[in-house]
Amino acid sequence: MEIPDALVGARVSLRHRIGERDGRPLFSDAVGELSADGPAAVLVRTRRGPVRVERAAVVAVRAVPPAVPRRAPLAAVARLEGLCADAWPAPVDEPLGAWRLRAAGGYTGRSDSALAIGDPGMPVPEALAEVRRFAREHGIKPRVHAPAGSPWERAVAEQGWVLDAAHAAGAESAVLVAPLAGAHDPRVELAERPSAEFWELALSAPPTPAQRQVIAPEGEPRTVFGLLRGPSGAALGQVRGALVADHLHLSLLQVDPSGRRQGLATVLIAAVAAWAQEHGARWSVLQVALHNTGARAFYGRLGHVEHHRYRYLVPSSR
């Protein structure tokens, strides 16, 4: 059937043929955001991942209301936040009960904030005083990183802390997850330590000591650095992967402007995913700012779905 253009980009329920049994057609339904996949097929981004359907197999499609968001259990949110913190390790990481006070000399909010994912072992006002003390001691801005909508975020907000709207990288981010699906590609070089070319693509400059400790720590977590070369031998893209428990944490994905729109980012991720699968990982996880809609759409096409969000909170200036 003809799919109306007005439904592209909308949330739909799409019924399609998947075969037949005993001479009778078999059907399946997919519910999610509809997008085109060339002239002969469409994609429906469901909660379990993208479903590709040939247009000729579609028998019915209609718009449906937005899904009611499902919240991950707090225990799962806390575990995943802890894994992400382990994958992007701050040079200074001190426990405060179940909180983690982190400092990295100003390099990224993730490694320069107090991660609040449980009981700090003292009343929250006293814990926030410790966050302030720690920040002064290490010359950073007092900042709390808390899962959005969690009791930990509410407890901090009740003390007058507000969204860090001035944070250039984004005050709110989504944590995305997907099953691992890897494939080796000879164009991608994988190394346990970043090369000079990797640093140049990632930072456009030699790394500071803090950046080196966060990105390429000695010891845990186990990391891999993927570098993709073009036909001339020049480096066109890079990605960092960190193995934490059964997850591959992805970061520093970047493709040179001359190599964009050629599927190179997908090739890089697949190569690192294959490495992670060989080492026992089952899932990928990454963090992306909410305002980075292009990146979120790209990862969505690869099957990543939102697990939860987190926010940065800072003391009110009032």
Contacts in CASP RR format, 6 or more apart in sequence:
PFRMAT RR
TARGET T0000
AUTHOR 0000-0000-0000
METHOD contacts of the structure
MODEL  1
MEIPDALVGARVSLRHRIGERDGRPLFSDAVGELSADGPAAVLVRTRRGP
VRVERAAVVAVRAVPPAVPRRAPLAAVARLEGLCADAWPAPVDEPLGAWR
LRAAGGYTGRSDSALAIGDPGMPVPEALAEVRRFAREHGIKPRVHAPAGS
PWERAVAEQGWVLDAAHAAGAESAVLVAPLAGAHDPRVELAERPSAEFWE
LALSAPPTPAQRQVIAPEGEPRTVFGLLRGPSGAALGQVRGALVADHLHL
SLLQVDPSGRRQGLATVLIAAVAAWAQEHGARWSVLQVALHNTGARAFYG
RLGHVEHHRYRYLVPSSR
1 58 0 8 1.000
1 59 0 8 1.000
1 60 0 8 1.000
1 61 0 8 1.000
3 34 0 8 1.000
3 42 0 8 1.000
3 55 0 8 1.000
3 58 0 8 1.000
3 61 0 8 1.000
7 34 0 8 1.000
7 61 0 8 1.000
7 63 0 8 1.000
8 34 0 8 1.000
8 35 0 8 1.000
8 36 0 8 1.000
9 33 0 8 1.000
9 34 0 8 1.000
9 35 0 8 1.000
10 33 0 8 1.000
10 34 0 8 1.000
10 63 0 8 1.000
11 31 0 8 1.000
11 32 0 8 1.000
11 33 0 8 1.000
11 34 0 8 1.000
11 63 0 8 1.000
11 64 0 8 1.000
11 65 0 8 1.000
11 66 0 8 1.000
11 67 0 8 1.000
12 31 0 8 1.000
12 32 0 8 1.000
12 33 0 8 1.000
12 34 0 8 1.000
12 44 0 8 1.000
12 61 0 8 1.000
12 62 0 8 1.000
12 63 0 8 1.000
12 64 0 8 1.000
13 29 0 8 1.000
13 30 0 8 1.000
13 31 0 8 1.000
13 32 0 8 1.000
13 61 0 8 1.000
13 62 0 8 1.000
13 64 0 8 1.000
14 29 0 8 1.000
14 30 0 8 1.000
14 31 0 8 1.000
14 34 0 8 1.000
14 42 0 8 1.000
14 44 0 8 1.000
14 53 0 8 1.000
14 58 0 8 1.000
14 60 0 8 1.000
14 61 0 8 1.000
15 27 0 8 1.000
15 28 0 8 1.000
15 29 0 8 1.000
15 58 0 8 1.000
15 59 0 8 1.000
15 60 0 8 1.000
15 61 0 8 1.000
16 27 0 8 1.000
16 28 0 8 1.000
16 29 0 8 1.000
16 30 0 8 1.000
16 53 0 8 1.000
16 54 0 8 1.000
16 57 0 8 1.000
16 58 0 8 1.000
16 59 0 8 1.000
17 25 0 8 1.000
17 26 0 8 1.000
17 27 0 8 1.000
17 57 0 8 1.000
17 59 0 8 1.000
18 26 0 8 1.000
18 27 0 8 1.000
18 28 0 8 1.000
18 57 0 8 1.000
19 25 0 8 1.000
19 26 0 8 1.000
20 26 0 8 1.000
27 59 0 8 1.000
30 44 0 8 1.000
30 46 0 8 1.000
30 51 0 8 1.000
30 53 0 8 1.000
31 44 0 8 1.000
31 46 0 8 1.000
31 64 0 8 1.000
31 67 0 8 1.000
32 44 0 8 1.000
32 45 0 8 1.000
32 46 0 8 1.000
32 47 0 8 1.000
32 64 0 8 1.000
32 67 0 8 1.000
33 44 0 8 1.000
33 45 0 8 1.000
34 42 0 8 1.000
34 43 0 8 1.000
34 44 0 8 1.000
34 61 0 8 1.000
35 42 0 8 1.000
35 43 0 8 1.000
35 45 0 8 1.000
36 42 0 8 1.000
36 43 0 8 1.000
37 43 0 8 1.000
37 52 0 8 1.000
39 55 0 8 1.000
40 54 0 8 1.000
40 55 0 8 1.000
40 56 0 8 1.000
41 52 0 8 1.000
41 53 0 8 1.000
41 54 0 8 1.000
41 55 0 8 1.000
42 52 0 8 1.000
42 53 0 8 1.000
42 55 0 8 1.000
42 58 0 8 1.000
43 50 0 8 1.000
43 51 0 8 1.000
43 52 0 8 1.000
43 53 0 8 1.000
43 301 0 8 1.000
44 50 0 8 1.000
44 51 0 8 1.000
44 53 0 8 1.000
45 51 0 8 1.000
45 300 0 8 1.000
45 301 0 8 1.000
45 303 0 8 1.000
47 67 0 8 1.000
47 70 0 8 1.000
47 305 0 8 1.000
49 178 0 8 1.000
49 303 0 8 1.000
49 305 0 8 1.000
50 300 0 8 1.000
50 301 0 8 1.000
50 303 0 8 1.000
71 308 0 8 1.000
72 80 0 8 1.000
72 307 0 8 1.000
72 308 0 8 1.000
74 147 0 8 1.000
74 150 0 8 1.000
74 151 0 8 1.000
76 307 0 8 1.000
77 117 0 8 1.000
77 147 0 8 1.000
77 150 0 8 1.000
77 307 0 8 1.000
77 308 0 8 1.000
78 98 0 8 1.000
78 117 0 8 1.000
78 118 0 8 1.000
78 147 0 8 1.000
80 175 0 8 1.000
80 177 0 8 1.000
80 247 0 8 1.000
80 285 0 8 1.000
80 307 0 8 1.000
80 308 0 8 1.000
81 115 0 8 1.000
81 117 0 8 1.000
81 147 0 8 1.000
81 175 0 8 1.000
81 310 0 8 1.000
82 100 0 8 1.000
82 115 0 8 1.000
82 117 0 8 1.000
83 244 0 8 1.000
83 245 0 8 1.000
83 247 0 8 1.000
83 249 0 8 1.000
83 285 0 8 1.000
84 110 0 8 1.000
84 175 0 8 1.000
84 244 0 8 1.000
84 249 0 8 1.000
84 285 0 8 1.000
84 287 0 8 1.000
85 93 0 8 1.000
85 100 0 8 1.000
85 102 0 8 1.000
85 110 0 8 1.000
85 115 0 8 1.000
86 220 0 8 1.000
86 221 0 8 1.000
86 242 0 8 1.000
86 244 0 8 1.000
87 221 0 8 1.000
87 241 0 8 1.000
87 242 0 8 1.000
87 244 0 8 1.000
87 247 0 8 1.000
87 249 0 8 1.000
87 251 0 8 1.000
87 285 0 8 1.000
88 108 0 8 1.000
88 110 0 8 1.000
88 111 0 8 1.000
88 214 0 8 1.000
88 242 0 8 1.000
88 249 0 8 1.000
88 251 0 8 1.000
89 111 0 8 1.000
89 213 0 8 1.000
89 214 0 8 1.000
89 217 0 8 1.000
89 220 0 8 1.000
89 221 0 8 1.000
90 102 0 8 1.000
90 103 0 8 1.000
90 104 0 8 1.000
90 111 0 8 1.000
90 112 0 8 1.000
90 214 0 8 1.000
91 103 0 8 1.000
91 104 0 8 1.000
91 105 0 8 1.000
91 111 0 8 1.000
91 209 0 8 1.000
91 210 0 8 1.000
91 213 0 8 1.000
91 214 0 8 1.000
92 101 0 8 1.000
92 102 0 8 1.000
92 103 0 8 1.000
92 104 0 8 1.000
92 138 0 8 1.000
93 100 0 8 1.000
93 101 0 8 1.000
93 102 0 8 1.000
94 100 0 8 1.000
94 101 0 8 1.000
94 102 0 8 1.000
94 134 0 8 1.000
95 101 0 8 1.000
96 114 0 8 1.000
96 120 0 8 1.000
96 121 0 8 1.000
96 122 0 8 1.000
96 127 0 8 1.000
96 130 0 8 1.000
96 131 0 8 1.000
97 118 0 8 1.000
97 119 0 8 1.000
97 120 0 8 1.000
97 121 0 8 1.000
97 122 0 8 1.000
98 117 0 8 1.000
98 118 0 8 1.000
98 119 0 8 1.000
98 120 0 8 1.000
98 121 0 8 1.000
99 114 0 8 1.000
99 115 0 8 1.000
99 116 0 8 1.000
99 117 0 8 1.000
99 118 0 8 1.000
99 120 0 8 1.000
99 127 0 8 1.000
100 114 0 8 1.000
100 115 0 8 1.000
100 117 0 8 1.000
101 114 0 8 1.000
101 130 0 8 1.000
101 131 0 8 1.000
101 134 0 8 1.000
102 110 0 8 1.000
102 111 0 8 1.000
102 112 0 8 1.000
102 113 0 8 1.000
102 114 0 8 1.000
102 115 0 8 1.000
103 111 0 8 1.000
103 112 0 8 1.000
103 134 0 8 1.000
103 135 0 8 1.000
103 138 0 8 1.000
103 139 0 8 1.000
103 140 0 8 1.000
104 111 0 8 1.000
104 112 0 8 1.000
104 210 0 8 1.000
104 211 0 8 1.000
104 213 0 8 1.000
104 214 0 8 1.000
105 112 0 8 1.000
105 138 0 8 1.000
105 139 0 8 1.000
105 140 0 8 1.000
105 210 0 8 1.000
106 112 0 8 1.000
106 140 0 8 1.000
106 210 0 8 1.000
107 208 0 8 1.000
107 210 0 8 1.000
107 211 0 8 1.000
107 214 0 8 1.000
108 169 0 8 1.000
108 214 0 8 1.000
109 143 0 8 1.000
109 145 0 8 1.000
109 167 0 8 1.000
109 169 0 8 1.000
109 312 0 8 1.000
110 145 0 8 1.000
110 287 0 8 1.000
111 214 0 8 1.000
112 140 0 8 1.000
112 141 0 8 1.000
112 143 0 8 1.000
113 143 0 8 1.000
113 144 0 8 1.000
113 145 0 8 1.000
113 312 0 8 1.000
114 131 0 8 1.000
114 134 0 8 1.000
114 142 0 8 1.000
114 143 0 8 1.000
114 144 0 8 1.000
114 145 0 8 1.000
115 145 0 8 1.000
115 146 0 8 1.000
116 144 0 8 1.000
116 145 0 8 1.000
116 146 0 8 1.000
116 152 0 8 1.000
116 153 0 8 1.000
116 155 0 8 1.000
116 156 0 8 1.000
117 146 0 8 1.000
117 147 0 8 1.000
117 150 0 8 1.000
117 152 0 8 1.000
118 152 0 8 1.000
120 127 0 8 1.000
120 130 0 8 1.000
121 127 0 8 1.000
122 130 0 8 1.000
124 155 0 8 1.000
124 156 0 8 1.000
124 158 0 8 1.000
124 159 0 8 1.000
125 159 0 8 1.000
128 144 0 8 1.000
128 156 0 8 1.000
128 159 0 8 1.000
128 161 0 8 1.000
128 315 0 8 1.000
131 142 0 8 1.000
131 143 0 8 1.000
131 144 0 8 1.000
132 142 0 8 1.000
132 315 0 8 1.000
134 142 0 8 1.000
135 141 0 8 1.000
135 142 0 8 1.000
135 143 0 8 1.000
136 142 0 8 1.000
141 314 0 8 1.000
142 314 0 8 1.000
142 315 0 8 1.000
143 164 0 8 1.000
143 167 0 8 1.000
143 312 0 8 1.000
143 313 0 8 1.000
143 314 0 8 1.000
144 156 0 8 1.000
144 161 0 8 1.000
144 312 0 8 1.000
144 313 0 8 1.000
144 314 0 8 1.000
145 310 0 8 1.000
145 311 0 8 1.000
145 312 0 8 1.000
146 152 0 8 1.000
146 153 0 8 1.000
146 156 0 8 1.000
146 310 0 8 1.000
146 311 0 8 1.000
146 313 0 8 1.000
147 153 0 8 1.000
147 308 0 8 1.000
147 309 0 8 1.000
147 310 0 8 1.000
147 311 0 8 1.000
148 172 0 8 1.000
148 308 0 8 1.000
148 309 0 8 1.000
148 310 0 8 1.000
148 311 0 8 1.000
153 311 0 8 1.000
153 313 0 8 1.000
156 313 0 8 1.000
157 313 0 8 1.000
160 315 0 8 1.000
160 316 0 8 1.000
161 313 0 8 1.000
161 314 0 8 1.000
161 315 0 8 1.000
161 316 0 8 1.000
162 313 0 8 1.000
162 314 0 8 1.000
162 315 0 8 1.000
162 316 0 8 1.000
163 171 0 8 1.000
163 172 0 8 1.000
163 311 0 8 1.000
163 312 0 8 1.000
163 313 0 8 1.000
163 314 0 8 1.000
164 171 0 8 1.000
164 311 0 8 1.000
164 312 0 8 1.000
164 313 0 8 1.000
164 314 0 8 1.000
165 171 0 8 1.000
167 312 0 8 1.000
169 289 0 8 1.000
170 289 0 8 1.000
170 290 0 8 1.000
170 291 0 8 1.000
170 312 0 8 1.000
171 311 0 8 1.000
171 312 0 8 1.000
172 289 0 8 1.000
172 290 0 8 1.000
172 309 0 8 1.000
172 310 0 8 1.000
172 311 0 8 1.000
172 312 0 8 1.000
173 287 0 8 1.000
173 288 0 8 1.000
173 289 0 8 1.000
173 290 0 8 1.000
173 309 0 8 1.000
173 310 0 8 1.000
173 311 0 8 1.000
174 287 0 8 1.000
174 288 0 8 1.000
174 290 0 8 1.000
174 296 0 8 1.000
174 306 0 8 1.000
174 308 0 8 1.000
174 309 0 8 1.000
175 285 0 8 1.000
175 286 0 8 1.000
175 287 0 8 1.000
175 306 0 8 1.000
175 307 0 8 1.000
175 308 0 8 1.000
175 309 0 8 1.000
175 310 0 8 1.000
176 285 0 8 1.000
176 286 0 8 1.000
176 287 0 8 1.000
176 288 0 8 1.000
176 296 0 8 1.000
176 299 0 8 1.000
176 300 0 8 1.000
176 304 0 8 1.000
176 305 0 8 1.000
176 306 0 8 1.000
176 307 0 8 1.000
177 247 0 8 1.000
177 283 0 8 1.000
177 284 0 8 1.000
177 285 0 8 1.000
177 304 0 8 1.000
177 305 0 8 1.000
177 307 0 8 1.000
178 283 0 8 1.000
178 284 0 8 1.000
178 299 0 8 1.000
178 302 0 8 1.000
178 303 0 8 1.000
178 304 0 8 1.000
178 305 0 8 1.000
179 282 0 8 1.000
179 283 0 8 1.000
179 284 0 8 1.000
180 248 0 8 1.000
180 273 0 8 1.000
180 276 0 8 1.000
180 277 0 8 1.000
180 281 0 8 1.000
180 282 0 8 1.000
180 283 0 8 1.000
180 284 0 8 1.000
181 270 0 8 1.000
181 273 0 8 1.000
182 270 0 8 1.000
182 271 0 8 1.000
182 273 0 8 1.000
182 274 0 8 1.000
182 277 0 8 1.000
183 270 0 8 1.000
183 271 0 8 1.000
183 273 0 8 1.000
183 274 0 8 1.000
184 271 0 8 1.000
184 274 0 8 1.000
185 228 0 8 1.000
185 267 0 8 1.000
185 270 0 8 1.000
185 271 0 8 1.000
187 228 0 8 1.000
187 229 0 8 1.000
187 230 0 8 1.000
187 267 0 8 1.000
188 226 0 8 1.000
188 227 0 8 1.000
188 228 0 8 1.000
188 267 0 8 1.000
188 268 0 8 1.000
188 271 0 8 1.000
188 272 0 8 1.000
189 226 0 8 1.000
189 227 0 8 1.000
189 228 0 8 1.000
189 229 0 8 1.000
190 224 0 8 1.000
190 225 0 8 1.000
190 226 0 8 1.000
190 271 0 8 1.000
190 272 0 8 1.000
190 275 0 8 1.000
191 198 0 8 1.000
191 224 0 8 1.000
191 225 0 8 1.000
191 226 0 8 1.000
191 227 0 8 1.000
192 223 0 8 1.000
192 224 0 8 1.000
192 225 0 8 1.000
193 216 0 8 1.000
193 225 0 8 1.000
194 202 0 8 1.000
194 215 0 8 1.000
194 216 0 8 1.000
194 225 0 8 1.000
194 240 0 8 1.000
195 225 0 8 1.000
195 227 0 8 1.000
197 227 0 8 1.000
197 235 0 8 1.000
197 238 0 8 1.000
198 225 0 8 1.000
198 226 0 8 1.000
198 227 0 8 1.000
198 235 0 8 1.000
198 238 0 8 1.000
199 205 0 8 1.000
199 206 0 8 1.000
199 207 0 8 1.000
200 235 0 8 1.000
201 227 0 8 1.000
201 235 0 8 1.000
201 237 0 8 1.000
201 238 0 8 1.000
201 254 0 8 1.000
201 256 0 8 1.000
202 215 0 8 1.000
202 238 0 8 1.000
202 240 0 8 1.000
202 252 0 8 1.000
202 254 0 8 1.000
203 211 0 8 1.000
207 215 0 8 1.000
207 216 0 8 1.000
215 223 0 8 1.000
215 240 0 8 1.000
215 252 0 8 1.000
216 223 0 8 1.000
216 225 0 8 1.000
217 223 0 8 1.000
221 242 0 8 1.000
221 243 0 8 1.000
221 244 0 8 1.000
221 249 0 8 1.000
222 242 0 8 1.000
222 243 0 8 1.000
222 279 0 8 1.000
223 240 0 8 1.000
223 241 0 8 1.000
223 242 0 8 1.000
223 243 0 8 1.000
224 240 0 8 1.000
224 241 0 8 1.000
224 242 0 8 1.000
224 243 0 8 1.000
224 272 0 8 1.000
224 275 0 8 1.000
224 276 0 8 1.000
225 238 0 8 1.000
225 239 0 8 1.000
225 240 0 8 1.000
225 241 0 8 1.000
226 238 0 8 1.000
226 239 0 8 1.000
226 240 0 8 1.000
226 268 0 8 1.000
226 271 0 8 1.000
226 272 0 8 1.000
227 235 0 8 1.000
227 237 0 8 1.000
227 238 0 8 1.000
228 235 0 8 1.000
228 236 0 8 1.000
228 237 0 8 1.000
228 238 0 8 1.000
228 255 0 8 1.000
228 264 0 8 1.000
228 267 0 8 1.000
228 268 0 8 1.000
228 271 0 8 1.000
229 235 0 8 1.000
229 236 0 8 1.000
230 236 0 8 1.000
235 256 0 8 1.000
236 255 0 8 1.000
236 256 0 8 1.000
236 258 0 8 1.000
236 259 0 8 1.000
236 264 0 8 1.000
237 254 0 8 1.000
237 255 0 8 1.000
237 256 0 8 1.000
237 259 0 8 1.000
237 264 0 8 1.000
237 265 0 8 1.000
237 268 0 8 1.000
238 252 0 8 1.000
238 253 0 8 1.000
238 254 0 8 1.000
238 268 0 8 1.000
239 250 0 8 1.000
239 251 0 8 1.000
239 252 0 8 1.000
239 253 0 8 1.000
239 254 0 8 1.000
239 265 0 8 1.000
239 268 0 8 1.000
239 269 0 8 1.000
239 272 0 8 1.000
240 250 0 8 1.000
240 251 0 8 1.000
240 252 0 8 1.000
240 253 0 8 1.000
241 248 0 8 1.000
241 249 0 8 1.000
241 250 0 8 1.000
241 251 0 8 1.000
241 272 0 8 1.000
241 276 0 8 1.000
242 248 0 8 1.000
242 249 0 8 1.000
242 251 0 8 1.000
243 249 0 8 1.000
243 276 0 8 1.000
243 279 0 8 1.000
243 281 0 8 1.000
246 280 0 8 1.000
246 281 0 8 1.000
246 282 0 8 1.000
246 283 0 8 1.000
247 281 0 8 1.000
247 282 0 8 1.000
247 283 0 8 1.000
247 284 0 8 1.000
247 285 0 8 1.000
248 272 0 8 1.000
248 273 0 8 1.000
248 276 0 8 1.000
248 281 0 8 1.000
248 283 0 8 1.000
248 284 0 8 1.000
248 285 0 8 1.000
249 284 0 8 1.000
249 285 0 8 1.000
249 286 0 8 1.000
250 269 0 8 1.000
250 272 0 8 1.000
250 284 0 8 1.000
250 285 0 8 1.000
250 286 0 8 1.000
251 286 0 8 1.000
251 287 0 8 1.000
253 265 0 8 1.000
253 268 0 8 1.000
253 269 0 8 1.000
255 264 0 8 1.000
255 265 0 8 1.000
255 268 0 8 1.000
265 298 0 8 1.000
266 302 0 8 1.000
269 284 0 8 1.000
269 302 0 8 1.000
273 284 0 8 1.000
276 284 0 8 1.000
284 304 0 8 1.000
285 307 0 8 1.000
286 299 0 8 1.000
286 304 0 8 1.000
287 310 0 8 1.000
288 295 0 8 1.000
288 296 0 8 1.000
288 299 0 8 1.000
289 295 0 8 1.000
290 296 0 8 1.000
290 309 0 8 1.000
END
